[in-house]
Amino acid sequence: MNGADRDAGAPLWEFPESAEDRAAKAAEDTGLAGLLVPYEAGGWSRGPDLGEFGPDVELSGERATALRKERLRGLPRTLRRQMEKEIDRQRLTGLAMRSYQSAGEAAWSVEGHTFTMSIELARMESPATVRDRARTQSRFLDAMDIFRKGPAIKGHENARCYLQPKIDEVDLDRMFCTAYVGNVLVTATAAGAVPLNTKGAAMLLTEQLDRIDEPGKAV
């Protein structure tokens, strides 16, 4: 047979695509993972898992939308449908989440108290939708009139932070923040022993917002 005596060459091995490879491809598509503050910055390390995910995850808009709807299953049918319509109106195009553990020896540490913080970036098609969503969250928390005012985020007037109601018997404090830049909605939650290191949490959120410019790209 013609060419039968030729060397077939080295075999070509094709390995299954790993979860890391898929995540890298998703990051290239949406760019959201690249916007998150890296763990190496400021002495941050990996925080606790984010629900069924690890401490660092990125989802497509379709998967993020489906996930948010899945979490509504326990609600009454009418309310669930209303909230599902609201989720559809947001038109998510991507979602990235990362959790952090502070380093007690950092310069902004308060009496050695460490804390954890999770940051979520949700990209939507319309900046107006992002703005309305952030303002709705802030109005809701303001109207409840039970949350303590959190620290201001320097250079970011759109950011709002709230501390949970003070309870003497509870040794754990939490802070919730919401902000937006362009078409990216940013939400952050910090938790730690009383007194919560709000200064450190505010510094991390400031750094995160500084990494995003108006079109939602890394500075």
C-alpha positions as CSV (number, residue, x, y, z in Angstrom):
1,M,0.0,0.0,0.0
2,N,1.3,3.4,-0.9
3,G,2.8,5.1,2.1
4,A,2.4,2.1,4.3
5,D,6.1,2.2,5.3
6,R,5.9,5.8,6.6
7,D,6.0,6.6,10.3
8,A,2.5,7.5,11.5
9,G,4.1,10.0,13.9
10,A,3.4,10.6,17.6
11,P,-0.2,9.9,18.7
12,L,-2.4,12.8,19.4
13,W,-4.0,12.8,22.8
14,E,-7.1,14.9,23.4
15,F,-8.0,15.3,27.1
16,P,-11.5,16.2,28.3
17,E,-11.9,19.9,29.0
18,S,-11.4,20.7,32.7
19,A,-13.5,23.0,34.8
20,E,-10.6,25.4,34.9
21,D,-10.4,25.5,31.1
22,R,-14.2,26.1,30.9
23,A,-13.9,28.9,33.5
24,A,-11.0,30.5,31.6
25,K,-13.0,30.5,28.4
26,A,-16.0,32.0,30.2
27,A,-13.7,34.8,31.5
28,E,-12.5,35.5,28.0
29,D,-16.1,35.8,26.8
30,T,-17.5,38.1,29.5
31,G,-14.4,39.7,31.1
32,L,-16.1,39.7,34.5
33,A,-13.6,37.4,36.2
34,G,-10.8,39.7,35.2
35,L,-12.5,42.6,36.9
36,L,-12.6,41.0,40.4
37,V,-9.8,42.0,42.8
38,P,-7.1,39.3,42.7
39,Y,-6.3,37.4,45.9
40,E,-2.7,38.6,45.8
41,A,-3.7,42.2,46.3
42,G,-3.6,43.5,49.9
43,G,-3.0,40.2,51.5
44,W,-6.3,38.6,50.6
45,S,-6.7,34.9,50.6
46,R,-9.5,32.6,49.4
47,G,-12.7,32.8,51.5
48,P,-15.5,30.3,52.1
49,D,-17.4,28.6,49.4
50,L,-20.2,30.5,47.7
51,G,-23.1,28.2,48.1
52,E,-22.7,25.1,45.9
53,F,-19.7,26.8,44.2
54,G,-16.2,27.3,45.3
55,P,-14.8,30.7,46.4
56,D,-14.3,31.8,42.9
57,V,-16.9,31.3,40.1
58,E,-18.1,32.9,36.8
59,L,-21.3,32.1,35.1
60,S,-22.8,32.9,31.7
61,G,-25.9,35.2,31.7
62,E,-28.1,32.2,30.8
63,R,-26.8,30.1,33.7
64,A,-26.9,33.0,36.2
65,T,-30.5,33.7,35.2
66,A,-31.5,30.0,35.7
67,L,-29.7,29.9,39.0
68,R,-31.6,32.9,40.4
69,K,-34.9,31.4,39.3
70,E,-34.0,28.1,40.9
71,R,-33.6,29.9,44.3
72,L,-37.2,31.1,44.1
73,R,-38.7,27.6,44.2
74,G,-39.8,27.9,47.9
75,L,-41.9,31.0,47.2
76,P,-45.6,31.0,46.6
77,R,-46.4,30.5,42.9
78,T,-47.7,34.0,42.2
79,L,-44.8,35.8,43.9
80,R,-42.3,33.4,42.2
81,R,-43.7,34.3,38.8
82,Q,-43.5,38.0,39.5
83,M,-39.9,37.7,40.6
84,E,-39.0,35.5,37.6
85,K,-40.3,38.3,35.3
86,E,-38.2,40.8,37.2
87,I,-35.1,38.6,36.7
88,D,-35.9,38.3,33.0
89,R,-36.2,42.1,32.7
90,Q,-32.7,42.5,34.1
91,R,-31.2,40.7,31.0
92,L,-28.1,39.3,32.7
93,T,-25.2,38.7,30.3
94,G,-22.7,37.4,32.9
95,L,-22.1,36.9,36.6
96,A,-18.8,36.6,38.6
97,M,-18.4,36.0,42.3
98,R,-15.4,35.7,44.6
99,S,-15.0,35.4,48.4
100,Y,-12.1,36.7,50.4
101,Q,-10.5,36.1,53.8
102,S,-8.7,39.1,55.3
103,A,-5.1,38.8,56.7
104,G,-4.9,39.8,60.3
105,E,-1.5,41.3,59.9
106,A,-2.6,43.8,57.2
107,A,-2.1,47.5,57.9
108,W,-5.8,48.2,58.1
109,S,-6.5,45.3,60.5
110,V,-8.5,46.1,63.6
111,E,-7.1,44.5,66.7
112,G,-6.1,41.5,64.6
113,H,-9.8,40.8,63.7
114,T,-10.1,39.0,60.4
115,F,-13.3,38.9,58.3
116,T,-14.7,37.4,55.2
117,M,-16.2,39.3,52.3
118,S,-17.9,38.2,49.1
119,I,-18.2,40.3,46.0
120,E,-20.6,39.7,43.1
121,L,-20.4,41.4,39.7
122,A,-23.6,41.1,37.6
123,R,-23.4,42.5,34.1
124,M,-26.7,43.5,32.4
125,E,-27.5,44.7,28.9
126,S,-28.6,48.2,30.0
127,P,-26.9,50.6,32.4
128,A,-30.3,52.0,33.2
129,T,-31.4,48.6,34.5
130,V,-28.4,48.3,36.7
131,R,-28.9,51.8,38.1
132,D,-32.6,51.1,38.8
133,R,-31.8,47.8,40.4
134,A,-29.1,49.4,42.7
135,R,-31.4,52.2,43.7
136,T,-34.3,49.9,44.4
137,Q,-32.1,47.9,46.8
138,S,-31.0,51.0,48.6
139,R,-34.5,52.4,48.9
140,F,-35.7,49.0,50.3
141,L,-33.0,49.0,53.0
142,D,-33.5,52.6,53.8
143,A,-37.3,52.1,54.2
144,M,-36.8,49.3,56.7
145,D,-35.2,51.8,59.1
146,I,-33.5,49.1,61.1
147,F,-30.1,48.9,59.5
148,R,-27.2,51.0,60.7
149,K,-25.4,53.3,58.3
150,G,-22.2,51.8,56.9
151,P,-19.0,53.6,55.8
152,A,-18.9,55.9,52.8
153,I,-17.0,54.6,49.8
154,K,-14.6,57.3,48.8
155,G,-14.9,58.4,45.2
156,H,-18.0,56.3,44.5
157,E,-21.2,58.2,45.3
158,N,-23.4,55.4,44.0
159,A,-22.2,53.0,46.6
160,R,-24.3,52.4,49.8
161,C,-23.3,50.2,52.8
162,Y,-25.5,49.0,55.6
163,L,-24.8,47.2,58.9
164,Q,-27.2,44.7,60.4
165,P,-29.2,45.8,63.4
166,K,-27.0,45.8,66.6
167,I,-27.9,42.9,68.9
168,D,-26.0,42.7,72.2
169,E,-26.2,38.9,72.4
170,V,-24.7,38.4,68.9
171,D,-20.9,38.3,68.5
172,L,-21.0,38.3,64.6
173,D,-21.6,41.4,62.6
174,R,-22.4,41.8,58.9
175,M,-22.4,44.6,56.3
176,F,-24.1,44.7,53.0
177,C,-23.1,47.0,50.2
178,T,-24.5,47.8,46.7
179,A,-23.0,49.9,44.0
180,Y,-22.9,50.2,40.2
181,V,-20.5,51.2,37.5
182,G,-21.8,51.4,33.9
183,N,-23.7,48.2,33.2
184,V,-22.1,46.3,36.1
185,L,-24.0,45.9,39.4
186,V,-21.7,45.3,42.4
187,T,-22.9,43.7,45.6
188,A,-20.7,42.9,48.6
189,T,-21.3,41.2,51.9
190,A,-18.8,41.3,54.8
191,A,-18.9,39.3,58.0
192,G,-16.7,39.1,61.1
193,A,-16.5,39.3,64.8
194,V,-17.7,42.4,66.6
195,P,-16.4,45.0,66.0
196,L,-16.5,44.3,62.3
197,N,-13.6,45.8,60.4
198,T,-15.7,48.1,58.3
199,K,-12.6,50.1,57.3
200,G,-11.0,47.1,55.7
201,A,-14.2,46.0,54.0
202,A,-14.7,49.5,52.6
203,M,-11.1,49.5,51.3
204,L,-11.7,46.2,49.4
205,L,-14.9,47.5,47.9
206,T,-13.2,50.8,46.9
207,E,-10.5,48.8,45.2
208,Q,-13.1,46.7,43.4
209,L,-15.0,49.7,42.1
210,D,-11.8,51.4,41.0
211,R,-11.0,48.4,38.8
212,I,-14.2,49.0,36.8
213,D,-14.5,52.0,34.4
214,E,-17.7,53.3,32.8
215,P,-18.1,50.6,30.1
216,G,-17.4,47.8,32.6
217,K,-13.8,47.1,31.6
218,A,-10.6,46.8,33.7
219,V,-8.9,50.2,34.3
